[in-house]
Amino acid sequence: MSRANKQLSKQLITLARKSGGSFKTVSDRARIASRLAESMLKLNIQIRDVSNIKTNHVELYIKSRQSENISKRTMQNEMAAIRAIFTTAGRTKLADPNHERLSNSALGLSGASRDGSKVAISDERYHAALVHIREKDEGVATAMQLARYLGLRTEEAIQSAKSLKTWRQALNKGDERIRIVFGTKGGRPRDTTIVERDKVIRAVNDAIKYADKHNGRLVDKPSLHSAIDRYRNTLKDAGLTGKESPHSLRYAYSREATEYHMEKGLSRKEAEAMVSMDLGHGDGRGHYVSRVYNRVGNDEF
């Protein structure tokens, strides 16, 4: 890589990290920033600074990615990351999602479904995977239990070690919700409904017992990044991939939480709005929970 491209790559990655978001979002965005700089090199575009990036450079990047048969959803995510980088860099015109040449529609990226391809994991599949994972790494197993019964994202499950004793106090007091603080998307704390109280109590107690013996951690690795890798790889080795990725644990929680809220007297729309908040999507995303997490296709389990 030329000196100019190295300089551009370093700058883009720095901007990607400054653009905020969850650990995974920042990590993915930094990877896209690096790929964009590499693409400039392959296209023989010698640029030292993000201020020199032009509309046609982005168009060429997108065309090169499309030639690799990358899905529309992935390309939409990449453009969202690039827009975030441009926004942080002050390139607001290029960052405009309605740009006449760089909008998703103009780039041929519109029309992809956001419905996702995951399904809610069945109890049978979950318990079989849990047995396998417990033999490999008991700490990962404890984090997985918390993810399943509280609808946690991967980073939230791993960082939950910092909140376990607070959660135990809330459970002992009979609280109906517990506060998720660490690892949340955008750093936004939320209150999550306790659906299966006995299972949550057991999962929290198991996690406290493990963390107390392992440096206060559930996944005993030197960095958050390596802990996330360990967690994901261990679940993958247990067969939790594709439709049954770690996210399928959140799908299972979502369906149970929806039924729980409806049993409390809420309509389905109200229940799904509540679950949207339980999952950290906000109260205006009930339709998203309905379409993605609770969609009829999940009934194949």
N, C-alpha and C positions, 0 to 999 in steps of 0.2 A: 504494500500500500504506500502511495506517495505521501510526502510530508503534508501536502494540502488535504488529502483525504483523511489522513490520521487526525489532523486538526479538526476537520469537520465531524468525524466520527466521535471524537472526544466531546465536542461541543453539543452534538445532538443527544448523546447519552446523558450528559449533565442536565440538559433541558428536560429530557424525559423523566429524570428522577425528581426534578423540581416541580413537575406538573401535578404532583399529589396523587392520592388514591391508595388502595390497599397494597400490601406487599406484592401480591401476584400481579396486580395491574401495573405497578411500577416496573416490576421485573419484565413483564411482557412488553411494555412500552420501550424499555431500554434495548431489548432484543430487536425490536422493529427499527429503532433508531440506528442500531449498528448495521442492520440489513440494508437500510436506505443508503447509508454512506458507502457500503460495499457495492451497491447497485450503481451508484454514481461513478465509481471507479471502473466497473465493467463497461459502462456506457461511455467511458472516456470523458467524463465531465469533471473537470478540475475545479473544484470549489473549496475555499478555505473556511467560509463562514455561512451560517444559515441565512444571513441577510442577502446572500447571492443566489439562493435557490429560487428558481422561476417556475411558473405554472407548467411549462412543458416538461420540466425535469420530473415533476410529480407524475404527470401523465405517462411519461416513459417508464417510470418505476412501476406504476400500476399495470401497464401493458406487459412488462417483463414478468410480473407475478402472475398475471392471467394466463400467460403462455405456459406456465407450470401447472395449469389446471387447479389452482387454489380455489376453494369454495367461495361463494359470494359472502357468506357470513364471516369467514376469516378475513376477506378483503375489506369488508365493512369495518371490522374491528381494527384493521391496520390503518385505515383512513382516519378512524376516530383517534387513534394514537398519534398519527402525524398531525392532525388538527390540534390536538392538545399541546404538542411540541411547538407548533407555530404560534399558538396563543401565548404560551409562556415566553416565547422569543419576541413577542410584540408584532408578529406578522399576521395581524388580524384579518386582513383581506384574504390571504391564502387559507386561513383557518375557518372562514365562513362556510358552513355546511351547505349554503345555497349558492356558492360560487358558480358562475355560469359554466365553467369548464371543469371544476373540481368537486362538484356535488356528486353524490352517489349515483344519481340519475344520469348525469353527463358522462360519468366514467363507466357506465354500464353495470353498476353494482346494486341497483335497487331491485326490489322484488323478492329478496331472500327471506325465508320465514325465520322468526325468532323463537319458534315453538320448541326448539331443542329436540334431542333424541334420547334423553335419559328416561328411565322408568323408576317407579318406587320399588325399592328392594323388598322382596318378600321376607317374612319372618324366618322361613326355612333357610333361604339363601343367606340371610344375615347371620344366623346362628352358626351355620356351617363355616362361613368365612371367619367368624369371630374365633372359633375353636382353632382353626389353622393359624390365624394371626397371633393368638395368645401363645402358641408354641414357639413362634418365631421371635416375638417381641411383646412382652406383657404391657409395656408402656404404650405402644401404639394401639393395643387392644383397648386399653382404658380410654384413650382419646377417641377411638372409634365409637365406643359406647356412648360417650357424651355427644358426639356428632349425631348419632342415631336418635337419641331420645330428647335432644334439645334443638335439633335442626341446625347445627353449627357448620359453618364453612371450615375448610381444612385448617386455615391459620387460626381461626377462633378456637378450634378444638385443641390445638397444640398450645396456644397461649393461655388457655383456660386454667392452667396450673396456678396462675397468679390470683384467681378468683375463687378457687375451690372452697376455702374455709368460709368466705362470705356467703357462698351459695348454700353451704351446709347450715349456716345460721338462719338463712331465709327459709329453708326447708323445715327446720326445727320449729320456726315460728308459725308455720302453716301458710306462708305466703303463696299466692297463686302464680306469681311470676318471679323470675330471677333476672338480674341485670347482666347483660353481656357487654364487657368493656374493652377487652384486649383483642386485637386482631380483626376488628370489625372493618367493613368496607368504608373508606373515607374517614375512619376514626370516629364514627358516629355510634355511641352506646345505644343499646335498646333493651327493652324488657321483653323477655320471651316467656310464653305461657308454659307452665308445667302440665303436661298432659297425662303421662303415666307416672304418677308420683313415686310409687314404690321402686320402679325401675330407675328413675332419676336419682333417688336417694342411694340406691345400691351403686350406681355408676359413679356418683360423686364420692362416696365413701371408699370405693375401690381406687379411685384416682388419687385421693388424699393419701391413702396408705402407700401407694406406689411412689408418689412425688416426694413424700417424707424420707424415703430411702434413696432417692436418686437426684440429689441436688435441687430439689424443688421443681423438677421437670417431669413431664410425661414422656417426652421423646428426648433422651439424654444425649444431645449433640451440642457441639460448641457454638453453633450459630443457628438462627431461625431458619435460614435458607437450607442448611444441611438437615435440620429437623423435618422440614416440609418434604424434602426429597426422601428421607427415610420413611416417613408416614405414607407417602404416595406409592413408593416402590413396594413397601410391605403389603399394602392393600392390592396393588397390581399383581403381586406374586400369588395372592389368594384368589385371583380371578376377577377382581372388581375393576373391570375395564369396559370401554364402550358404553352400552346402555346401563351397565351396572357399575359405573365409575363411582368414586367416593361421593359425588353429588347425589347419587340415588338414595343416600341416607337422609338427606334433606327432603327429598321427595316423599319418602315414607313418613317423616315427621309431619310434613305439610298436610297429607291426607288425614292423618289421625287428628291433627289439631283442628282441621276443618270440621270433622265430625264432632269433636269435643265442643267447639263453640256452638254448633247447631243444637247439640243436646242441651246447651245452656239457654236455648230459646232464640238464638239469632237466626236470621234467614241465611241462605247459602251465600248471597252477595255480601252480607255483613260479616259472615264467618270468614270468607276469603279475604276481605279487607283486614280483618284482625290478624289472619295468618300472614298476610303481607308484612305487617308490622312485626310479628313474631320472627320472621325470617330476615328482617332488616331492609325490606324494600320500600317501606313507607306506606301510609294509609291509602294512597291513591293508586296502588298497583294490584288491587284485588282481582282485576280482570286478567292480569299477567299470571297470578297464582292459578286462576281458573284454567287459563289456556295452556300453561306450561307444566306446572307442578301437579295439577289435579286433572289433567286432560284424560279423556276416556281411553286413549291408547294405553294408559298405565294399567288398565284393567286386565291386560294380557297376563299379568301375574295372578 
